[in-house]
Amino acid sequence: MARNAVLSLTLALAATAAGAQAPDAPTPERSAQLVRMVRQDCGSCHGMRLTGGLGPALTRQALAAKPPEYLAAVIIHGIPGTPMPPWSALLSGAEARWIAEQLASGFPEELRSQTP
């Protein structure tokens, strides 16, 4: 990663950590939307099972050494100079933190409707 990208990410992490608070859990409806977004949108680069692809794996084992604050900052700010975009236009900081915590504990499967 380029020096400027590392500096940008470090500053973003520091800013996020400084304002970090325990996030409110999203509503069940929003949780379902976030799970779908991660499985579909993030899965397009990180693999539909989140086991890796263009982007690295997002499994519990792969993320074991990364704190949720770091993961939330990456989700919100992206990683400059890489294909990882910032998701701040679509997610709040609390939602990014919720996603990060879910990833760290083993991300849930998307619930699909049972319509025939």
OpenMM code with the backbone's topology and positions (N, CA, C; nanometers):
from openmm import Vec3, app, unit

residues = "MET ALA ARG ASN ALA VAL LEU SER LEU THR LEU ALA LEU ALA ALA THR ALA ALA GLY ALA GLN ALA PRO ASP ALA PRO THR PRO GLU ARG SER ALA GLN LEU VAL ARG MET VAL ARG GLN ASP CYS GLY SER CYS HIS GLY MET ARG LEU THR GLY GLY LEU GLY PRO ALA LEU THR ARG GLN ALA LEU ALA ALA LYS PRO PRO GLU TYR LEU ALA ALA VAL ILE ILE HIS GLY ILE PRO GLY THR PRO MET PRO PRO TRP SER ALA LEU LEU SER GLY ALA GLU ALA ARG TRP ILE ALA GLU GLN LEU ALA SER GLY PHE PRO GLU GLU LEU ARG SER GLN THR PRO".split()
positions = [
    Vec3(0.0854, -0.1158, 0.0000),
    Vec3(0.0000, 0.0000, 0.0000),
    Vec3(0.0905, 0.1228, 0.0000),
    Vec3(0.0530, 0.2234, -0.0733),
    Vec3(0.1322, 0.3449, -0.0843),
    Vec3(0.1359, 0.4181, 0.0497),
    Vec3(0.2419, 0.4942, 0.0704),
    Vec3(0.2604, 0.5671, 0.1962),
    Vec3(0.1414, 0.6593, 0.2254),
    Vec3(0.0928, 0.7327, 0.1240),
    Vec3(-0.0210, 0.8219, 0.1448),
    Vec3(-0.1465, 0.7458, 0.1840),
    Vec3(-0.1652, 0.6281, 0.1240),
    Vec3(-0.2824, 0.5474, 0.1570),
    Vec3(-0.2743, 0.5010, 0.3018),
    Vec3(-0.1561, 0.4609, 0.3457),
    Vec3(-0.1391, 0.4169, 0.4843),
    Vec3(-0.1655, 0.5327, 0.5792),
    Vec3(-0.1120, 0.6500, 0.5465),
    Vec3(-0.1334, 0.7674, 0.6298),
    Vec3(-0.2815, 0.8031, 0.6354),
    Vec3(-0.3494, 0.8012, 0.5218),
    Vec3(-0.4922, 0.8331, 0.5185),
    Vec3(-0.5721, 0.7357, 0.6036),
    Vec3(-0.5422, 0.6065, 0.5895),
    Vec3(-0.6145, 0.5058, 0.6666),
    Vec3(-0.5837, 0.5196, 0.8150),
    Vec3(-0.4598, 0.5484, 0.8502),
    Vec3(-0.4230, 0.5669, 0.9906),
    Vec3(-0.4983, 0.6840, 1.0513),
    Vec3(-0.5047, 0.7955, 0.9782),
    Vec3(-0.5786, 0.9118, 1.0278),
    Vec3(-0.7270, 0.8813, 1.0407),
    Vec3(-0.7824, 0.8099, 0.9445),
    Vec3(-0.9241, 0.7734, 0.9510),
    Vec3(-0.9510, 0.6824, 1.0697),
    Vec3(-0.8605, 0.5876, 1.0943),
    Vec3(-0.8765, 0.4973, 1.2083),
    Vec3(-0.8708, 0.5736, 1.3398),
    Vec3(-0.7783, 0.6672, 1.3486),
    Vec3(-0.7664, 0.7465, 1.4705),
    Vec3(-0.8931, 0.8286, 1.4941),
    Vec3(-0.9455, 0.8895, 1.3885),
    Vec3(-1.0673, 0.9688, 1.4010),
    Vec3(-1.1856, 0.8812, 1.4401),
    Vec3(-1.1942, 0.7643, 1.3804),
    Vec3(-1.3037, 0.6727, 1.4119),
    Vec3(-1.2932, 0.6245, 1.5559),
    Vec3(-1.1717, 0.5875, 1.5983),
    Vec3(-1.1521, 0.5386, 1.7346),
    Vec3(-1.1821, 0.6480, 1.8367),
    Vec3(-1.1469, 0.7718, 1.8047),
    Vec3(-1.1706, 0.8820, 1.8968),
    Vec3(-1.3197, 0.9027, 1.9205),
    Vec3(-1.4007, 0.8796, 1.8192),
    Vec3(-1.5443, 0.8991, 1.8325),
    Vec3(-1.6199, 0.7698, 1.8518),
    Vec3(-1.5482, 0.6611, 1.8745),
    Vec3(-1.6132, 0.5306, 1.8834),
    Vec3(-1.6971, 0.5203, 2.0105),
    Vec3(-1.8183, 0.4726, 1.9930),
    Vec3(-1.9076, 0.4446, 2.1035),
    Vec3(-1.9743, 0.3120, 2.0723),
    Vec3(-2.0338, 0.2528, 2.1718),
    Vec3(-2.1047, 0.1282, 2.1471),
    Vec3(-2.2195, 0.1569, 2.0513),
    Vec3(-2.2223, 0.0854, 1.9375),
    Vec3(-2.3265, 0.1135, 1.8391),
    Vec3(-2.4615, 0.0579, 1.8821),
    Vec3(-2.5646, 0.1277, 1.8399),
    Vec3(-2.6986, 0.0750, 1.8596),
    Vec3(-2.7189, -0.0362, 1.7577),
    Vec3(-2.7830, -0.1427, 1.8005),
    Vec3(-2.8113, -0.2515, 1.7081),
    Vec3(-2.9158, -0.2037, 1.6078),
    Vec3(-2.8966, -0.2348, 1.4809),
    Vec3(-2.9978, -0.1965, 1.3821),
    Vec3(-3.1265, -0.2741, 1.4058),
    Vec3(-3.2359, -0.2211, 1.3533),
    Vec3(-3.3633, -0.2914, 1.3629),
    Vec3(-3.3510, -0.4252, 1.2905),
    Vec3(-3.4387, -0.5187, 1.3192),
    Vec3(-3.4333, -0.6461, 1.2477),
    Vec3(-3.4431, -0.6284, 1.0954),
    Vec3(-3.5263, -0.5348, 1.0510),
    Vec3(-3.5390, -0.5102, 0.9064),
    Vec3(-3.4084, -0.4570, 0.8486),
    Vec3(-3.3470, -0.3604, 0.9180),
    Vec3(-3.2202, -0.3040, 0.8692),
    Vec3(-3.1091, -0.4079, 0.8773),
    Vec3(-3.1102, -0.4899, 0.9810),
    Vec3(-3.0103, -0.5974, 0.9919),
    Vec3(-3.0176, -0.6889, 0.8706),
    Vec3(-3.1385, -0.7250, 0.8305),
    Vec3(-3.1564, -0.8106, 0.7131),
    Vec3(-3.1030, -0.7416, 0.5872),
    Vec3(-3.1271, -0.6103, 0.5766),
    Vec3(-3.0752, -0.5354, 0.4621),
    Vec3(-2.9224, -0.5330, 0.4624),
    Vec3(-2.8635, -0.5154, 0.5796),
    Vec3(-2.7172, -0.5119, 0.5895),
    Vec3(-2.6566, -0.6477, 0.5571),
    Vec3(-2.7196, -0.7534, 0.6042),
    Vec3(-2.6702, -0.8878, 0.5722),
    Vec3(-2.6761, -0.9101, 0.4216),
    Vec3(-2.7863, -0.8721, 0.3600),
    Vec3(-2.7988, -0.8874, 0.2144),
    Vec3(-2.6921, -0.8043, 0.1421),
    Vec3(-2.6710, -0.6815, 0.1868),
    Vec3(-2.5712, -0.5958, 0.1228),
    Vec3(-2.4321, -0.6594, 0.1306),
    Vec3(-2.3951, -0.7061, 0.2490),
    Vec3(-2.2625, -0.7668, 0.2639),
    Vec3(-2.2523, -0.8916, 0.1778),
    Vec3(-2.3525, -0.9775, 0.1841),
    Vec3(-2.3474, -1.1026, 0.1073),
    Vec3(-2.3448, -1.0760, -0.0432),
    Vec3(-2.4196, -0.9767, -0.0908),
    Vec3(-2.4284, -0.9514, -0.2349),
    Vec3(-2.3221, -0.8527, -0.2826),
    Vec3(-2.3182, -0.7325, -0.2231),
    Vec3(-2.2280, -0.6281, -0.2714),
    Vec3(-2.0830, -0.6554, -0.2327),
    Vec3(-2.0601, -0.6820, -0.1052),
    Vec3(-1.9227, -0.7110, -0.0627),
    Vec3(-1.8778, -0.8455, -0.1199),
    Vec3(-1.9732, -0.9378, -0.1280),
    Vec3(-1.9428, -1.0699, -0.1819),
    Vec3(-1.8962, -1.0679, -0.3262),
    Vec3(-1.9313, -0.9627, -0.4004),
    Vec3(-1.8870, -0.9569, -0.5401),
    Vec3(-1.7350, -0.9462, -0.5494),
    Vec3(-1.6695, -0.8924, -0.4484),
    Vec3(-1.5221, -0.8867, -0.4466),
    Vec3(-1.4618, -0.9850, -0.3467),
    Vec3(-1.5276, -1.0023, -0.2337),
    Vec3(-1.4720, -1.0856, -0.1272),
    Vec3(-1.5201, -1.2308, -0.1354),
    Vec3(-1.5913, -1.2645, -0.2409),
    Vec3(-1.6434, -1.3997, -0.2586),
    Vec3(-1.7817, -1.4121, -0.1978),
    Vec3(-1.8698, -1.4805, -0.2663),
    Vec3(-2.0079, -1.4921, -0.2206),
    Vec3(-2.0188, -1.5614, -0.0843),
    Vec3(-1.9211, -1.6411, -0.0477),
    Vec3(-1.9167, -1.7035, 0.0849),
    Vec3(-1.8222, -1.6270, 0.1772),
    Vec3(-1.7721, -1.5103, 0.1282),
    Vec3(-1.6792, -1.4232, 0.1999),
    Vec3(-1.5457, -1.4916, 0.2284),
    Vec3(-1.5119, -1.5892, 0.1453),
    Vec3(-1.3868, -1.6636, 0.1634),
    Vec3(-1.2732, -1.6096, 0.0774),
    Vec3(-1.2954, -1.4967, 0.0125),
    Vec3(-1.1902, -1.4331, -0.0661),
    Vec3(-1.2193, -1.4385, -0.2142),
    Vec3(-1.1618, -1.3464, -0.2844),
    Vec3(-1.1764, -1.3329, -0.4288),
    Vec3(-1.0820, -1.2227, -0.4709),
    Vec3(-1.1323, -1.1185, -0.5364),
    Vec3(-1.0504, -1.0011, -0.5652),
    Vec3(-1.0020, -0.9413, -0.4334),
    Vec3(-1.0918, -0.9359, -0.3352),
    Vec3(-1.0571, -0.8878, -0.2015),
    Vec3(-1.0274, -1.0049, -0.1100),
    Vec3(-0.9684, -0.9770, 0.0055),
    Vec3(-0.9339, -1.0851, 0.0988),
    Vec3(-1.0576, -1.1486, 0.1622),
    Vec3(-1.0367, -1.2634, 0.2229),
    Vec3(-1.1436, -1.3334, 0.2936),
    Vec3(-1.1939, -1.2479, 0.4098),
    Vec3(-1.3237, -1.2566, 0.4356),
    Vec3(-1.3855, -1.1854, 0.5478),
    Vec3(-1.4422, -1.2841, 0.6496),
    Vec3(-1.3776, -1.3973, 0.6603),
    Vec3(-1.4217, -1.4980, 0.7564),
    Vec3(-1.3727, -1.4616, 0.8959),
    Vec3(-1.4350, -1.5216, 0.9954),
    Vec3(-1.3947, -1.4982, 1.1345),
    Vec3(-1.2466, -1.5300, 1.1536),
    Vec3(-1.2006, -1.6384, 1.0950),
    Vec3(-1.0610, -1.6784, 1.1096),
    Vec3(-0.9669, -1.5778, 1.0434),
    Vec3(-1.0036, -1.5300, 0.9249),
    Vec3(-0.9180, -1.4359, 0.8524),
    Vec3(-0.9110, -1.3004, 0.9216),
    Vec3(-1.0139, -1.2651, 0.9972),
    Vec3(-1.0208, -1.1336, 1.0609),
    Vec3(-0.9871, -1.1375, 1.2095),
    Vec3(-0.9433, -1.2516, 1.2597),
    Vec3(-0.9219, -1.2698, 1.4035),
    Vec3(-0.8297, -1.1646, 1.4650),
    Vec3(-0.7296, -1.1191, 1.3923),
    Vec3(-0.6321, -1.0243, 1.4481),
    Vec3(-0.6713, -0.8783, 1.4244),
    Vec3(-0.7851, -0.8551, 1.3627),
    Vec3(-0.8255, -0.7185, 1.3296),
    Vec3(-0.9403, -0.6747, 1.4206),
    Vec3(-0.9198, -0.5685, 1.4993),
    Vec3(-1.0270, -0.5238, 1.5891),
    Vec3(-1.1453, -0.4660, 1.5116),
    Vec3(-1.2650, -0.4759, 1.5679),
    Vec3(-1.3836, -0.4221, 1.5006),
    Vec3(-1.3716, -0.2739, 1.4647),
    Vec3(-1.3012, -0.1960, 1.5451),
    Vec3(-1.2830, -0.0541, 1.5140),
    Vec3(-1.2094, -0.0360, 1.3820),
    Vec3(-1.1070, -0.1189, 1.3614),
    Vec3(-1.0300, -0.1145, 1.2366),
    Vec3(-1.1198, -0.1531, 1.1190),
    Vec3(-1.1928, -0.2636, 1.1343),
    Vec3(-1.2798, -0.3102, 1.0262),
    Vec3(-1.3862, -0.2059, 0.9927),
    Vec3(-1.4451, -0.1451, 1.0945),
    Vec3(-1.5473, -0.0425, 1.0714),
    Vec3(-1.4881, 0.0770, 0.9964),
    Vec3(-1.3667, 0.1171, 1.0313),
    Vec3(-1.3016, 0.2293, 0.9624),
    Vec3(-1.2743, 0.1951, 0.8170),
    Vec3(-1.2322, 0.0725, 0.7899),
    Vec3(-1.2087, 0.0308, 0.6516),
    Vec3(-1.3401, 0.0318, 0.5740),
    Vec3(-1.4467, -0.0163, 0.6353),
    Vec3(-1.5776, -0.0171, 0.5690),
    Vec3(-1.6211, 0.1258, 0.5360),
    Vec3(-1.6111, 0.2148, 0.6304),
    Vec3(-1.6560, 0.3532, 0.6107),
    Vec3(-1.5658, 0.4306, 0.5156),
    Vec3(-1.4338, 0.4175, 0.5317),
    Vec3(-1.3395, 0.5016, 0.4571),
    Vec3(-1.2775, 0.4336, 0.3350),
    Vec3(-1.2941, 0.3012, 0.3215),
    Vec3(-1.2276, 0.2302, 0.2129),
    Vec3(-1.0780, 0.2264, 0.2369),
    Vec3(-1.0053, 0.1782, 0.1373),
    Vec3(-0.8595, 0.1778, 0.1438),
    Vec3(-0.8095, 0.2458, 0.0175),
    Vec3(-0.7624, 0.3691, 0.0305),
    Vec3(-0.7157, 0.4434, -0.0874),
    Vec3(-0.6075, 0.3654, -0.1632),
    Vec3(-0.6144, 0.3730, -0.2945),
    Vec3(-0.5165, 0.3052, -0.3785),
    Vec3(-0.5447, 0.1583, -0.4010),
    Vec3(-0.6594, 0.1103, -0.3502),
    Vec3(-0.7001, -0.0289, -0.3703),
    Vec3(-0.8434, -0.0286, -0.4227),
    Vec3(-0.8948, -0.1448, -0.4649),
    Vec3(-1.0346, -0.1496, -0.5093),
    Vec3(-1.1372, -0.1364, -0.3959),
    Vec3(-1.0939, -0.1330, -0.2687),
    Vec3(-1.1882, -0.1226, -0.1564),
    Vec3(-1.2425, 0.0191, -0.1480),
    Vec3(-1.3741, 0.0367, -0.1823),
    Vec3(-1.4328, 0.1712, -0.1809),
    Vec3(-1.4812, 0.2096, -0.0409),
    Vec3(-1.5007, 0.3385, -0.0187),
    Vec3(-1.5662, 0.3810, 0.1056),
    Vec3(-1.7167, 0.3576, 0.0942),
    Vec3(-1.7777, 0.3126, 0.2015),
    Vec3(-1.9221, 0.2868, 0.2034),
    Vec3(-1.9967, 0.3902, 0.2852),
    Vec3(-1.9310, 0.5020, 0.3160),
    Vec3(-1.9922, 0.6045, 0.4018),
    Vec3(-2.1184, 0.6664, 0.3419),
    Vec3(-2.1356, 0.6620, 0.2114),
    Vec3(-2.2566, 0.7171, 0.1500),
    Vec3(-2.3789, 0.6283, 0.1763),
    Vec3(-2.3555, 0.5016, 0.2084),
    Vec3(-2.4664, 0.4076, 0.2269),
    Vec3(-2.4829, 0.3576, 0.3697),
    Vec3(-2.3797, 0.3780, 0.4526),
    Vec3(-2.3816, 0.3231, 0.5874),
    Vec3(-2.3463, 0.4291, 0.6907),
    Vec3(-2.4062, 0.4186, 0.8065),
    Vec3(-2.3654, 0.5028, 0.9193),
    Vec3(-2.2456, 0.4362, 0.9877),
    Vec3(-2.1800, 0.5107, 1.0735),
    Vec3(-2.0698, 0.4533, 1.1503),
    Vec3(-2.1161, 0.3372, 1.2371),
    Vec3(-2.2348, 0.3509, 1.2965),
    Vec3(-2.2890, 0.2441, 1.3805),
    Vec3(-2.3176, 0.1184, 1.2973),
    Vec3(-2.3678, 0.1362, 1.1761),
    Vec3(-2.3937, 0.0201, 1.0898),
    Vec3(-2.2635, -0.0468, 1.0481),
    Vec3(-2.1617, 0.0332, 1.0181),
    Vec3(-2.0312, -0.0245, 0.9830),
    Vec3(-1.9754, -0.1026, 1.1004),
    Vec3(-1.9908, -0.0497, 1.2198),
    Vec3(-1.9429, -0.1193, 1.3399),
    Vec3(-2.0204, -0.2493, 1.3598),
    Vec3(-2.1521, -0.2469, 1.3370),
    Vec3(-2.2334, -0.3684, 1.3499),
    Vec3(-2.1855, -0.4735, 1.2504),
    Vec3(-2.1623, -0.4326, 1.1261),
    Vec3(-2.1113, -0.5252, 1.0248),
    Vec3(-1.9775, -0.5817, 1.0687),
    Vec3(-1.8887, -0.4956, 1.1177),
    Vec3(-1.7563, -0.5398, 1.1628),
    Vec3(-1.7679, -0.6427, 1.2744),
    Vec3(-1.8561, -0.6179, 1.3699),
    Vec3(-1.8748, -0.7125, 1.4802),
    Vec3(-1.9321, -0.8446, 1.4300),
    Vec3(-2.0240, -0.8378, 1.3343),
    Vec3(-2.0809, -0.9601, 1.2766),
    Vec3(-1.9733, -1.0390, 1.2015),
    Vec3(-1.8893, -0.9688, 1.1253),
    Vec3(-1.7803, -1.0357, 1.0536),
    Vec3(-1.6854, -1.1029, 1.1520),
    Vec3(-1.6530, -1.0347, 1.2608),
    Vec3(-1.5598, -1.0876, 1.3596),
    Vec3(-1.6142, -1.2108, 1.4307),
    Vec3(-1.7463, -1.2236, 1.4374),
    Vec3(-1.8044, -1.3386, 1.5063),
    Vec3(-1.8573, -1.4456, 1.4111),
    Vec3(-1.8419, -1.4259, 1.2809),
    Vec3(-1.8932, -1.5210, 1.1821),
    Vec3(-2.0199, -1.4658, 1.1219),
    Vec3(-2.0124, -1.4125, 1.0033),
    Vec3(-2.1229, -1.3381, 0.9440),
    Vec3(-2.2430, -1.4271, 0.9168),
    Vec3(-2.3637, -1.3775, 0.9497),
    Vec3(-2.4850, -1.4576, 0.9285),
    Vec3(-2.5170, -1.4780, 0.7808),
    Vec3(-2.5868, -1.5843, 0.7549),
    Vec3(-2.6349, -1.6111, 0.6196),
    Vec3(-2.7531, -1.5201, 0.5898),
    Vec3(-2.7742, -1.4953, 0.4628),
    Vec3(-2.8890, -1.4148, 0.4221),
    Vec3(-3.0146, -1.5011, 0.4322),
    Vec3(-3.1179, -1.4460, 0.4972),
    Vec3(-3.2450, -1.5169, 0.5054),
    Vec3(-3.3228, -1.4897, 0.3773),
    Vec3(-3.3687, -1.5929, 0.3160),
    Vec3(-3.4451, -1.5791, 0.1925),
    Vec3(-3.5895, -1.6162, 0.2164),
    Vec3(-3.6776, -1.5495, 0.1468),
    Vec3(-3.8200, -1.5790, 0.1646),
    Vec3(-3.8507, -1.7177, 0.1114),
    Vec3(-3.9503, -1.7785, 0.1700),
    Vec3(-3.9890, -1.9153, 0.1351),
    Vec3(-4.1078, -1.9197, 0.0406),
    Vec3(-4.1251, -1.8196, -0.0454),
    Vec3(-4.2390, -1.8190, -0.1364),
    Vec3(-4.2192, -1.9233, -0.2456),
    Vec3(-4.3245, -2.0000, -0.2764),
    Vec3(-4.3121, -2.1052, -0.3799),
    Vec3(-4.3046, -2.0500, -0.5192),
] * unit.nanometer
topology = app.Topology()
chain = topology.addChain("A")
for resn in residues:
    res = topology.addResidue(resn, chain)
    for name in ("N", "CA", "C"):
        topology.addAtom(name, app.Element.getBySymbol(name[0]), res)
